[in-house]
Amino acid sequence: MRGLFAIARKELSIFFTTTIAYAGLGAYAFLMGLVFVSSLNQYQQRTAIFLSQQQPQMLERLNFNDAILTPMFSTGVWMFLFFVPFLTMRLLAEEKNQNTFELLMTTPISSWQIVLGKFIATWVLILVMSFIPLVFPFILEAYGTTTGTSSAVEWSPVLVSVLMATLMGSSFIALGMLMSSLTDSQIVAALLTFATLLLSYTLPFVANRLEGDWQTVLDYASPLSHVNRAFQGRLLAEDLVYFLSLTLAGLIVTQRVVESNRWR
Amino acid sequence: MIEVRGLTKRYRDNVAIDGLDFSIQPGEVVGFLGPNGAGKSTTMRILTGSMPATSGSAKVAGIDVFDRPMEVKRKIGYLPELPPVYLDMTVQGYLAFVADLKGVPRREKKTEVDRVALEAGVDHVLNRLIRNVSKGYRQRVGMAQALLGDPTVLIMDEPTVGLDPIQIQQVRELLLRIGEDDRRTVLLSTHILSEVKAVCQRIIMVARGHIVADAPIAELEREAPLEEVFARLAVS
């Protein structure tokens, strides 16, 4: 256990002594802010239109969750596509490139400790990334007004969204780390991760053109279909299983690849 | 302390080392000599458990390297050819990290890091990023790392390569200090003969994957200067 935490602490300290964490989290927070502001603007425009058209029934249907938060989270998912490869690319590729992999191989720690330690450290960053957008519902809650007695923001869908974003992030880290274990070039690791994720993101668009079983399969294979349900406030066991099994599979294969260095 | 029997490593068609046999007694300081590509690094990697052998056996402190690698790794301090340092860590942070990996007891960690830093002469750069210290210091940080946990066997792969003459002198003095401690067994690979003469009592020489000489330095030098012996054996 100690070796695992030593690895995790070392990774985190490198994330924060270099500019990776600051640049990554800073850029992400800024972009999410932009997304939030533009969703908010659209919301205001719509309210203005409905008011001018005297359509109270439309106004009643308009709420912060559906009109601002769900679109914001859906856009945020695309940020993960760009940010995760940058966080994971150096995890193992850099060790191999800098000869520090030999240090890990010659000290009494197991491959699982190496892989899980690195996973946990990156997961902490993903956790922060998933929680950053929580600022926005708080702003809505503080400044938004509501007609009824309930609060302006419905919190359970928001929490489900954050949870699912974290789980999706975990599966992306596992994938990114696997790619990083296969090469000693960080660029290649980042590109492979990005390409795989991009491919998985486009699956629902392909599925739309298909029918029958293929549509179901492709739809199920894409992380987008799973998170989007969560962003609408639906927490399904199926979606949890999808991300958890992807994470586990990625970690197991990565461990095998790292371990293979001992017998190749 | 180190027992090697019939050790062989093949990469596809290439034979890196072919049936090496040697043993090193506790407290010995042995120079592992040979031209580039003779199989020195390969042997050292196998001994430290970072690479498997194709066939043969190796024991360190009586423990089989292939059967119980974790126990062997606790006994060995290893300095690879290029110091395995993280450029974005401070010297202190790096040594503390390696101490954790080696399982140095938590209570002794601080004193142990200070001890090896002093021994390797990096005690005054502890708070600097490794990125910002010179090559010679990185090499010494690598040495400090190998000394952590007070291993009984030290394996060092060309510790003075790429250093300037003053740094070489300093590293050599460090090696002498390390070798004076009778509890430590040292296997030192190099192709700088003066270094071997200064530090080691015995030489194991390999060329093209075979052992071509294994004797005390004094014995080898009886016939001709070490340089000549080396040149003759390397091409023989």
Chai-1 contact restraints between the chains, C-beta under 6 A:
chainA,res_idxA,chainB,res_idxB,connection_type,confidence,min_distance_angstrom,max_distance_angstrom,comment,restraint_id
A,R2,B,D100,contact,1.0,0.0,6.0,A-B,restraint_1
A,G3,B,L101,contact,1.0,0.0,6.0,A-B,restraint_2
A,A6,B,F97,contact,1.0,0.0,6.0,A-B,restraint_3
A,A6,B,D100,contact,1.0,0.0,6.0,A-B,restraint_4
A,A6,B,L101,contact,1.0,0.0,6.0,A-B,restraint_5
A,K10,B,F97,contact,1.0,0.0,6.0,A-B,restraint_6
A,I14,B,D88,contact,1.0,0.0,6.0,A-B,restraint_7
A,T17,B,D88,contact,1.0,0.0,6.0,A-B,restraint_8
A,T18,B,D88,contact,1.0,0.0,6.0,A-B,restraint_9
A,N99,B,L82,contact,1.0,0.0,6.0,A-B,restraint_10
A,N99,B,P84,contact,1.0,0.0,6.0,A-B,restraint_11
A,T100,B,P84,contact,1.0,0.0,6.0,A-B,restraint_12
A,T100,B,Y86,contact,1.0,0.0,6.0,A-B,restraint_13
A,E102,B,S50,contact,1.0,0.0,6.0,A-B,restraint_14
A,E102,B,P80,contact,1.0,0.0,6.0,A-B,restraint_15
A,E102,B,P84,contact,1.0,0.0,6.0,A-B,restraint_16
A,L103,B,P84,contact,1.0,0.0,6.0,A-B,restraint_17
A,M105,B,S50,contact,1.0,0.0,6.0,A-B,restraint_18
A,T106,B,T48,contact,1.0,0.0,6.0,A-B,restraint_19
A,T106,B,S50,contact,1.0,0.0,6.0,A-B,restraint_20
A,T106,B,K73,contact,1.0,0.0,6.0,A-B,restraint_21
A,T106,B,Y78,contact,1.0,0.0,6.0,A-B,restraint_22
A,T107,B,L101,contact,1.0,0.0,6.0,A-B,restraint_23
A,T107,B,K102,contact,1.0,0.0,6.0,A-B,restraint_24
A,P108,B,M70,contact,1.0,0.0,6.0,A-B,restraint_25
A,P108,B,K73,contact,1.0,0.0,6.0,A-B,restraint_26
A,P108,B,R74,contact,1.0,0.0,6.0,A-B,restraint_27
A,I109,B,L101,contact,1.0,0.0,6.0,A-B,restraint_28
A,W263,B,P52,contact,1.0,0.0,6.0,A-B,restraint_29
